[in-house]
């Protein structure tokens, strides 16, 4: 545990995990305080862990619920399990139909243009924290897409939510690294930055309750061409004709905003890092943008499929710098993964499996030159390859 904490404090946590894999191979056990985790880095075995054939053998780990429940509750896609998760997924599927996503593109373009204009016209000579700016931008886009004018008309809404989420996530991570959240009695004690999590929870819950109430009373509308996420949550029904409860609506909406803006903001920060450190990649993206969107033409849904270089750069960034690099599954029924004649692994009940995509994406067995940023791996059209 001290080694893991030391690696995190030095911003070298995933290099630490990568070195463990080099030392012990693609399957090994790691101690996490008094707990033991099984690390699996074999794609075929991971496909079994995540596939539908073993869906009843795993659940989400209890510590995930314990860590996230104070912020987003337990009735949402990220934390819920079993029948509750399946019901919510079926009810929310229409929200991600391409027609609904297409109607949100204008919000993305408008908010991005506003953020760029603000940065370009800023009079400050101080360095700009791009991580903070991009997280703020993605929060604005997702919250506007989810809550519509209910979010946009509240004074300082973006600043309040951005600051609150950032402080709360830092406090949650602080408590997680000290295993505070894993012991229910200890987790309730007013120590280890609990007051920060409690304050954030009260503030965000009150904020979202107001937005939902305003929408029900017709005081706010969608900012999209069609329905936004809040409209879809309020109108969704299951196969028995039952809608989401108010608590479920709030927690589902919070989950999309919290989980969505953080991971997307992190991804875009890494994309910026790549563009600043790989001049040929920057030129390839700029040339494609100038060709597809000349003279500052605003992007639409129809343009997206033509931006193959930009798409490939994002995919390669996801490979090398995944925003969600580690996730887990908890075994509730003993079974064996793998196929006969190939590598097999018996998973005992109560085993927590760690799936480390950061390390997996850097294995030379699967990726030529794994540490090299090469966006051409993902290009759909060879004619778009940068000759330089």
N, C-alpha and C positions, 0 to 999 in steps of 0.2 A: 504493500500500500504506500509506504513512503516513496518508493521508486516512481510509482505512477504519479503521485502528487508532485514530486520534484520535476518529472518530465513535463507535466502540465504547466507548472510555474515557469518553466523555461521555453514554453511554446514548442515542445518537442515530443508531445504525447504520441503522435502517430508514427514518428520516426522510431520511438521506443517500441511500438507494436510491430513495426516492420522489421526491426532488428530481432525481436523475439521469433518471428516467423523464419528468418534466415537461420537462426540458431537451432530451432526445434522442428522446423518443417511445417507443412500445411495443416496439421492437426495436433493440438496440444492443449494442456490445461494451464490456466493462469489463476493465481490467487488474488483475490480482491478483498483485503481485510480477512475476515473469517470465512468468506465465501469463495467458492471455486467455480470458474467459468470454463466451458469447453469452447475453444476457438476452432472454427472449421473454415478452411480457405480453399476447398475443392469445389469447383463449380457444379459438378454432377451431384455431389452430396448436398450442396446448398439448394439445388433445384428440388430435391426431395423434401428438404425442410420447409421450403416455401410453397411447394406444389399442393394441388388440391387432394392428391392421394393421401397426404398425411395431415390434412387440415384439422382433423379431430384429435391428432396426437399432440398438438401444441396450443399454447395460449400466450397472450402477452404477459410478460413478467409482472409480478406484483409491484416491484419497485418502480416500474414505469408509472403505474397508477398512483402510487404514493407520492412520487416526485411531482407529477403534473396536476394532480387533482386540486391542489390549492388554487391554481391559476385558471384552469379550464373545466374543472369538474370531471365527472366520470361518464356522463351520458353523451359521448361524441365518438366520431369515427376513430380518433387516435387512441383512445383508452378503452372504449367499450369492447365487449367480447361476445362470442356465441350468437344467440338469436337476436340479441339487442343490436349487435353490430351489423348482422345481415339485414335486419329490418331497416336500419338507418341507411345502409348502402343502397338498398332498393329505392327508398324514398328520395334519396339525394341524386341518384343517377341522372335524372332530367336536367339537373343544374349544370352538368358537364357535357350536355349535348352541344355539338359544335355550333348550332344556331345561337345558343345562349352565350357561349364563349365569344363568338364572332361579334355579338352586340357590345362586348366589353372592350373591344380593341380601341375604340375612339377615346375611352377614358384613359387607357394606357398611354396612347399617343399624346393626349392633351396634358396629362400630369407630367409626363417626361419632358415635353417641350417647356412647361413652366419651370421645372427644376433646372433644366439646362440654362434657360434665360436668367434665372436667379443667380446661378453660379457665375455666368459670364459677365453679369453686370455688378457683381459684388465688388465693393471698393476696398475690401480688406486685402492686405498683402500677406496675411498669415496663411500657413499651410492649410489645406482642406482635408478633413477626415472623410475620405470617400466611403469608408465602411459605414459611418454614421449617416452620410448623405444618401447612400443607396438604400440602406434599411429604412430611412424615412420615406424615400420615394416609393419603395415597394409597399410599405404600410399604407401610404396614401392611396395607391392604386387599388390594393386589395380591399381596404376599408370602404373606399368610394364604390367599388364594384359590389361589395356585400351590403352596405348600409345606405347607399345613395345619398340624397340630400340631407338625410338625418345626421350623417357624419360631417358633411361639408359645411353645414350651417352652425355647428356648435363652435363657439369661440375657442381657439387654441386646441382643437381636438387632436390634430396630428401631433403637436408637440407633447401634449399630455400623454397620449397613448404610447408614443415612441419612447419617451423618457421612462414611463411607468413599466413598459414591457422590458426595456433594457435593464433597469435596476432589479426587477423581479427575477429575470433569467439569471443574472449574475448571482443573486442571493440563493436561488435554487441550486445553481452549480456549486456554490460554496458549501451549502448544506449536504449536497450529494457526495462531494469528495470527502466529507467527514462522516458519511454514513448516517447522518442525523435522521434523514427521512425514512430509514429502514426500520427504525424502532418506534412504533406508534406513540408510546408514552413520552419518549425523548422528543419526538417531532412536535408535540404539543407544548413543550416548555418554551417560555418567552426568551430564548437565547439563540445564538448563531444566526442572526439576521432574520429571525422569524417576523419581526415587526415590519420589515420591508416587504415581505411576501404578503402579509396580512393587509397592509396599507394598499398595495397594488391590487389585491383581490377586491377590496371594497370599492376602490376608485373605478376599476374597469367594469365590475358588475353593475354599479350604479349608472355608468355611462351607457352600457349596452341596454340595460332595462329601460332607460329613457328613450333610446332610439327605437326599440321595439314598440313601446307604448305610443310614441308619436306616429309610427307607421300604422298601427291598428286604428288610431283615431283620424287617419287621413291627413296628418300634419306634415308628412314628408312623402316623397316619391322616389322612384328609381332614377339614377343618373344614367342608366343604360338606355339603349334604344328600346329594349324589351324589359322583361322582369329581371330584377337583380337577385342576389342570393337570399336576401331577407324575404322578398316576395315569394320565392320558391319554398323557403322554409315554412312560411305562414300558410301556404296553400297545399303543401305536400300531405298525402294520406297514405297509409299502408294498405295491404290487401284486405284488411277488415274495415277500411274506411275511417280509421282513427288517425287524427293529426298528431304532430309533435306537441308535447306540452310546452308551456312557456320556458320552463327550465331547459328542456332539450334544445329549443330554438336558440336560446342564449348560448349554451355550451357549444353547439355545433358552429355557430357563427364565430364565437371566440376562437375556436380551434383553427378555423380556416385563416383568420386574421393573424393569430399568433404564430402558428406553425408555418403558414404560407409566406409571410413577409420576411421572417428571419432567414429561412433557407434560400429564398430567392435573392434577398439582399446579399447574403454571403456569396452566392454563385456569381452575381454581377460584380462584386468586389474582386473576385478571382479573375473574372474575364478582363477587368480593367488592368489587373496586374500583368496578365499575359500580354495584352496589347502594348503595355508600356515597356515590357522586357523582350518582346519579339517584334522587331520592326517590320519584318516581312509579313507577319500575320496582320499587323495594323494596316499595311498597304493593301493586302488582299481584301480585307473587309471594307476599307474605304473605297477601293475600286468597284467592288460589287454594289455598295450603297449608291455611288455616283451613277452607276449604270442602271440600276433598278429604280432608284428614287432620285432622278435628276432635279437640280435646282430646289432642293429642300422639300420635295413632294412628301406629303404626310403619308405614312404607311397605312395600308388597309389589310384586311384579311386576305385579299387576293394576291397581295405582294409576297406573303410569307413563304409560299412554296418556291419562290424564285430566289430566295436568299440562302442558297445552298452553302456558300462559304461561311457565312455568319452562323448558320445552323451547325456546321461541322466544328467550328471553333467552340461553340457552347458545349457540344458533345465531348470534345476532347478535354475541355475544362472540367466537365463533370467526371470524366475518367480520372484525371490527376488530382482534382481537388473537390471531391464529393461533399456537398453541404451537409448531408446526413451520413457520415462515414461509418457509423457503428450502430447496429440495432440488434435486438435480441429476441429469442423465442424460448418459452419455458415448456419443457416436456411434461405432459400430464399422463402419458401412457407409454410404457416401454415399447420400443420397436427398433427395426434395423433400417438404415438408409443405405442407398447404393444398390447396384444390381448384381446378380450372380455372374461370376466370371470376371467381375471388376472389383474395385475397392469397395468394401462394405464397412459400416460402422454401427455398432449397437449403441443406442441412446437409452440409458436407464431413466426411469421416471424421476422427476424433480431435477433433471439436468437443465441448466440454463445455457443455451447455445449463443455464442457471440458471433455475429456475422460482420466482419470488418471489410467493407468495400474499399477503403483506402489502400489497404495492403493487397487485397485481391487484384485490384486494378494495376498494381505495380509488379506483378509476377511475370518474370521473363518467359515462363513456359507458355503464356497466353498472349503476351504483347511484345512484338519486336521493339527493341529499344524502349523499354517500358517507362523510363524516366524522362524521355524526350517528348517535348510537346510537338505533335505532328497531327495537325487537323485534317490532313489529306486521308487519314485512315477512314474518315466518315463521309467523304465526298460521294454524292450520288452521281455526279456527272464529271468524268475525268477531264473534260475540256476546261473545267474551272480551276484546275490545279495551277498554283503559282509556279511558273518555271524557275523562279529564283529560290 
